[in-house]
């Protein structure tokens, strides 16, 4: 059977009169596994359900969501690959001039709070049709959350959207089960990885502080966040008005085989031909492959912990190589695979001795978990095998690496030359004069690594074969207070890595660059700390990158909770927070060289 795009109008239904599910997204429709709407559409199709896609509907016109009429089962709504407020505004609350997920990269196609807007459009036309919301915007706003743009705590998005079910996480298995239940007349309640509104709490639910109190009080918000963050393995219920918000834990374990099947569905791997202009986001990822999901780090500023989880799920090498072969046959392919990885490319193949069944919030913080099995060998072998395939000239790492894990995995197993002991080792872990409760496992920046031959070989392999001009790394910051707020522990000394990087290039080889990813305006930071970091980065790298990210408190992340309350809800530690946009801009300018 010939592969086709999912239909975007009735003319493309190929004989069908109705669809089971109408999928509405704020992105242009790109039939590629890096685009969530395409994945959900293909998963439903593979399960036997018919799907129609409405991409970038005109949110000012309710008729724009009537393209397929009323779906037989439900509307599935997502803002797209990014939160619509992040897509629309910068970290300084300025309107963005572009949208990489729209044709030509032009902004203006996606409304603010897109999930709510699209859902309300549906309600104006189809009052009784179930709405299922998902994607990053729904997932990271599934409970009461601090909203940076309105500077207040908002209630769960399921209430404002009036959806029947909210799916959090990646959603492939939840959406199939919801479709199955609605098709058979069963209620879509109690499904792992979902949130619903209910009149009663399940018998086994842990009751959280009422939503109204969480919104009204920073202290109650901090208590709620701590219990919510640490209660992901339990059923949680929160009073919200006259009903309860019920959060079901996602304990269904997706396997490598499941991931292989999802990524090998019959994607066209191109934007729908209706678009006459390029989609910048597609151009950036069209020659890359997602090899795994999850992130062991648990950094406070990142949404991955609450969206994908810390468990690393790696695709089989055979599946990844098959995808590389498919890419090599596309007309747009020029010979280079630009990335094979995931949230952090070199976490591919990481395992846990306890099968990820533990209550740790991070495998790397406050100390490296001894049960985490790290090995860069499978990932480097995969890059090598992909590079040996027909029509492949080079395989590079475009997304960057967690440099300290690369060196740690290749090292002797003793982090930072062994854990330092004594009061001196704790000095850099004090936060505002209070000893960090996690200081026993902290490896201070002043410690130095002993480079071994295996670490040299691993980094040399990467430099010689899989770097195209530059290697991206993310130290984020150099100040211990800010790193503590970020929940980042230096597993390998940055200066030693930089030194080794340039030593291994050797003479006569092409010039390669190490590009550090840095962040300004983070809780715990200050102009003085940024100036100190700038000097350190200048000393190590010889330059300060212009593309520095100003911290943006993403909904429901730990860093957003710290930004709002000034306190880490998990530990009670206090951090200074700058909330003035003018002062934030001045601090940012210190780092990018525009200080006045």
N, C-alpha and C positions, 0 to 999 in steps of 0.2 A: 504494500500500500504506500502511495506517495506521501511523503511528509508534507504537512501544511502548517501554517500559522494557526493559532487559535482564532476563531472568528471574531471580528471587531464590529460586524454589522450583520443584519439578517441575510444579506446577499451571500455571505460566506458560510452560512449554516449548512449548505450542501444538502438540502432536502428536509432538514428538521424544521419543525414549526415552533418549537420552544427550546429553551435551554434549562438545565437543572439549576445551574449556578451562574449568576452574573457577577463577575469580578470587576470591581471599580478600583482604579489606582491613580495616584497623582503623578506617576511617571509616564513617559512615553512607553508604549508597549515594545519591549525588546525581548525576543524569545531566546533567552540565554540564562543558564543556571546561576548567574551572578545577580539576577533580578528576581526578587522575591515573588512578585506577581506571576511571573512565568513559571516558576517552580510550583507554586500552589495550583495554578491552572493545569499544568501537565500531570501533577500527582492526582488531581481529581479525575482528569481524563483517563489516566491509566487505571483508575479504580472503577471505571465504567460510567462516569457521570459526564454529561455534556456541559461545556463551559463557554461563555461568551465574555469578552473583555471590553470594558469601556475605559479607555485611557485618557487622562487629563480632561474629564468632563467640564463643561462650562458651569462653574458653581453658581453663576447668577441665573441660570435657566434650568428649572426642574425637568424640562423636556429632554435635557441632555443625558439623563439616566434612563430614558424610556426606549433606547435603541432596540433592545430585545424584548420589550414588554415585561410582564411579570414573570420572574423565574419560577420554576416548579418547586424549588426547595428554599433557596435563600439568596440574598445579596451578600457577597464577601467584600469588605471594604478595607483598604489600606491607603495610607498617605503616600506609599512608595518606599524606596530604599532608605530614606532619611526622614527624620521628624520634620514636619512641615514648617515649624518655627525655626529650626536650624537651617532649613533650606532657604528661608526667606530673610533671616536677619543674621548679622555678624555678632561676634562676642561683645561688641560695643553698641549693640541694638540699632545698627544702621541697616537700611534695606540693601540686600545684595543685588548686584547688577546682573547676575547670571544664575542659571540653573543647569548644571551639567546633565540632568536627566530629562531635559526637554530638547526638542529639535532646535538646532542652531545654538544651543546653550542659553537661550533667552529666558529671562525671568518673567514671571507674571502668569504662568499657566496654572500654578498651584496656589490654592487659598491658604490663609492662616488656619491652623487647627483643622486640617483637611478632613480627618476622619469624622469629626463632628459635623462639619459642613456637608460632606457627602451623605452622611447618614440622615441629616435633616432634609436634604433634597429628596431622598427616598421616601421618607415619612410623608412628605407633602403629596406624593403621587400614589404610593402603595402603603397604606396605613397598617395593614396587617401582615405584610410579608416579613419573615424573620430577617434580621440583620446580624451578620457575624463579622466582628472587627478583628484585625490582626496586623502584623508587621511591627516595625520598631516603634512607631508612635503609640500604638495601642499597648504593646508589650511593656514599654517603659513609663506608661501612665496608667497602669492597671490598678493602682491604689492611690491614696492621697499622696501628692508629690509637690515639691517646691517647683514653681514655674518661674524661671529667670525673667521672662519677658513681661509678665504682669507683676513680678516681685511679690508673689503671694503663694500660699498653698492652695492647690486646686483639688477638687474631689476626683474620684476615679472617672476616667473617660467613658466607661461603660454607662454611667448615669447620664452624662451630657449627650451621648450619642443615641441613647435609648436602644442599645443593641441587646439581642437575646443572649449572646455569648461573646466573650472576649477570649481570644487565643493569645497566649504569650509564648515567647520562644520562637523557634523556626516554623513550627506549626503543621508540618506535613501530615503527621499521624492524627493530630486533633481534628483537622478539617475533614479528613476522610470519615472519622467516626461521627462527627456532627452530621455530615451528609447522609451517612447510613441510617442514623437514628431518625432524622427528620423524614427521610424517605419511607421509613417503616412505621412512622407515627409515634415514635418514642420521644420522650423529652430529652433534650441535649444537656442534661445536668450530671454532675459528678465525673466529668471526663477529665483525666489527668492533664495538666497544663492549660486549664481554662479558668475563667472567672465568670460568675453569674451573680445576678441579684435574686435573692430568695426571701420568702417570708419567715423562714425558720433556719436556724443553724444546724448543720449535721451534728449528730451526737458526739462525734470524735473531734469536733473543731475546737481550736484554741481561740478564745474570744479576745479581740484586740480593742484598744481604746476607741470610743465612738468617733466617727469621722468628723463631726462638728467640733469636738474638743481638740482633735488633731489640727484642724484648720485654725482654731482660735489661739492656740498656745504653742510657743516654741518648745517648751519643756515637754509637753505631751507629744508633740511631733517627734522629738528625739527619742522618747520612750517607744512610741509606735514604730519608728524606723528600725530601732534596734531589734525589736521583737519580730517585725516583718522580715528583716534581712536575715536573721538567724533562724527563722521558722519556715524556710522554704520546703522542708521535707515533711511538713505537717499541713493538715487542713486548717485554714485560717478563716475566721469570720469576723466581720467588723460591722457594728450597727451604723447604718447610713439612712437617716430619716426614719421612716416606718418599716424599712426592710433591712436586710443584711447583705453585705458584699461578701461572697464566699469564694475563696481562693483555693483551688485544688492543686496539690503538688504535682510536678511532672516527674514521675518515677519510671515511665516507660523508657527502657534503655535502647536507644537506636544503635544498631551495630554497623560495623564497617560494610557489611553486605548491603544493609539498608541504604547507606550513603552511596554506595556504588550504583544501586538501582536508581536512586533519585537523580544523580548527576548524569546517568546514561539514558534518561528518557529522551524522546525524539525532538529535542530542541532544534529550531532552525539556526540558532546561534547568530542571529542578525536582527536588526530593527525591522519592524513591519514595513513593507514597501510603500505604505501610504505616506511615510515621511520622506520628504525630498531633501531635507538637510541632515547633516550628521548629528548623532547623539554623542556629545563629548564623553559621557560616562562609559558608553560602549566602546568608543575608540580607545579609552584608557585600559580596559580589561579584556578586550576581544582576543588577545593572544596569551592570556593567563589562565591558570587552572587552580581551582580550589581543591586542595589535597586533604584538608582536615577541618574540623570544627572544634571550638572550645579554646579556652586560654587558662593556663595554670596560674597566671600572675595575680589576678584580682586587684588591679590598680584602682584606686578610689575614683578616678575621673572617667573610667571606661564603663560602658554599658554592657560589655560582654558577660560579666559574671551573672547578672540578672537576666540576660537574654539567651545566651548560648550555654552558659555554665562553664565550670573549670575542667570538666572531663574532656580529654582529647580523644576524638573519634577520627581515626585516619582511614582514608580510602585505601583499597588494595593497590599495589603498584601497577598491576595489570589494568585496572580501571582507569587510573591516571594516564597511563601510556596510550590507552585506546582514545582517550579524549584528546591527547596531544596529536595523535594521527588524524583525528577528525579536523582539528584546527589547521593542520598542515595542508589540508585539501581545500580550504576556503580561499576564495579569490582575493580576499584582503590580506592574507598571510604573506609576509615578506621573508620568512626564514628564521625569525627569532621568537622563541617562547619567552615572554617577558617576566613570568613569575610562575612558580609552583609552590604553593604554601597555603597560609590561612591567616588568622589574626596576627600571629607571629610565625613567619615562614618556617623557622627551624624548630618548631614544636612538633612537627610531623613525627609520628612514631613514638612519642612519649607514652609511658605506661605508668600504672600505679599498682603497687604490690597488694593494696587492699581493694582493687577494682573500683577506685574512686568512691568507695563507701565510707565516708568520714564526715565530720562536722567542721573541718577546717574551712575557713573562708578563702584561703589562698594556699597554694602549694609552695609559694616563695616568700611569704610574709607571715609572721615576723621573722621566720628563719626558713631555710630550705628544708622541706619535708624529707626525711630519710627514706620514705616509701616511694618517692617519685623516682622513676627510672628514666633517665635522660640519655639519649644516644643520638648523635647527629648522623651516625653511619647510614641508617635507612634513608634519610632525606637526601644526603649527598649521593648515595647510590642511585636514587630515583632521578636526580638531576642528570647524572651521568648517562643513565639508560635512555632518558628522554632525548638527550643531546645526540645519541648514536642512531636515532631513528631516521629514516629516509626523509629528505627534504628539510631537516632541521639543521640550521647552521650554528645556532647557539641557544643555550638555555640560561637565562639570567634571573637574578633575584631582585625584582623591582620594588617590592613592598617593604623591604628592609628586614632586619633580623633583631632578635634579642641577643645582643653581642655577649652579654655575661653568661647566658645559658649555653651559647655555642662553646665558650671557653670552659665553662664548668663541666659540660658533658664530655669534653675531650680531656679534662684534667684527671687528677688522681682521686677525685671524690671528696677531697678535703677543701671546703670553700674557704677562699681567701687565705690559704696557707694554714687553716685551722682556726677555730673560733677563739678570739682573744678573750682573756679573762682579766678581772680586776677592775678597779674604779676607772682607770684611764680609758679602758675600752668603752665605757658607758658614757664618757663625757659628751660625745657628739650626738647621743640619743636623747638628751634632755630636751623637753619641749616647754618653753616658757618657764624654766627653772624647776619643772616637775619631772622626776625620773620617768622615762617611758616604761610602762609595765611590761613591754616586750623586749627590753634592752638586753636580756640574757642571750638572745639569739641574733643580735645585731652585729654585723661585721663593719667596723668603722672604716670610713674612706681612707684614713691614713695607713691602713694595712696594705701590704704589697704582696703581689702574687709571685710565685716561682714558676716561670714558664717552662713547660716540659716539651719534649720533641713532638708528642702527639698533638698538642695544641697548635704548634707551628705547622704541622702537616695539614691539619683541618683547615686552618685559616688560609694557608697557601693554596690549597685546592680550590677554595672559594674564590680567591683573588685571581688565580690563573684561568679558571674555567667558567665562572658563573657571575662575574661582575662586569657590567657594561659602563665603565667610566666612573661610577660612584657606588658606594655602599651606604645605605641609610641605616642609622642606628638611632636609638631613642633614649639618651640619658635623661631627658626631660628637664633636669635641674641638677645643680651640684651642692645645694645647701641642705644639710641634714634635717633641718626642721621642715622644709618644704617636702623633701623626699619622704619624711615620716607621714606628712599629711597625704601624700600620694600613695602611701603604702608600697613604696619601692625600696628594696634593700640592695645595696651594691654587692652582687655576688662575685664580681670581678672588677678589679681596679680599672677605671676608665683610662687613666694616663698610661698604664701598662699596655692596654689594648691598642691605644692610638700609636704608641711607640712601636709595638710589634707589627701593626698594619703597615707602617711606612718602611720598616726594616725589611719586610718580606717582599716588597715590590722589586727590590734589586735594581741593578743598573741595566740600561738598555731596553727596559720594558716600557710599555705605554704608561702614561701618567694616570693614576687612579686617585679618586678623592673619597674621603670619609665625610659623610654629611650628617651632622648631628641634628636630631629633632629636639627643639627646646620649647618650653612653655613659660609664659609670663602670667602675672596676676593671680597666681594660685594661692589658696589659703596658706598662711604662714610666710608668704613672700612679702617683700618690701623693696623700695628703690635701692636701698643699701645692699640687700642680698642679691638683687639682680645685677648691680654693678660688680659685685664680687664674682658672680657667676660669669659675667661677660669677660672679665679679665682672665678667668680660668679657661674658658673656652677659647679665647684668643691665643692664650699661651699653648694650649694643647693642639689646636687645629690650624692656627695661623690665620683664622678669619672667624667671623660670626655670621651665620646664615641670615639672609634677609627674611626668609619665610618662617618666621617664628609664630607659633600658635598662641594667641591670647586665650586663657582659660575660659571655657564656656560651661557653666553648670548644667549638664545634661539631666533631663528629668529622671528622678529616682536613683541616680548614682549616689554613692557615699559622699563624693566630693560636693555634690549639690546640697546635701544635707548639712555638711560642714559649713559651706558658704552661707546658708540660710541661718543656721543657729550659732555659728562660731565655735561649735563643739563637735568632736567626733562622737556620734551617738553610740558607737561600739565600745569606746574606751573611756569616755568622759574627758579626754584631753582637749584643752582650749587652744585655738589658733587665731591669730589676728586675721581679719578679713577686710579687704578694701572693696566697698560696694559702689563708690562714686565712679561714674563712667569717666569723668574728667581725670581723676587720679589714676584710674586703671590705664587709661590711654597714656598718661605720662610715664607710668612704670613700664609699659610695653615699649615706649619710644626709647627708653634707656637701652634696651636690648637690641633694637633694630637700627640704632645709630641716628635716631631723629630727636634726641633729647634736647630740650631748650631750657 
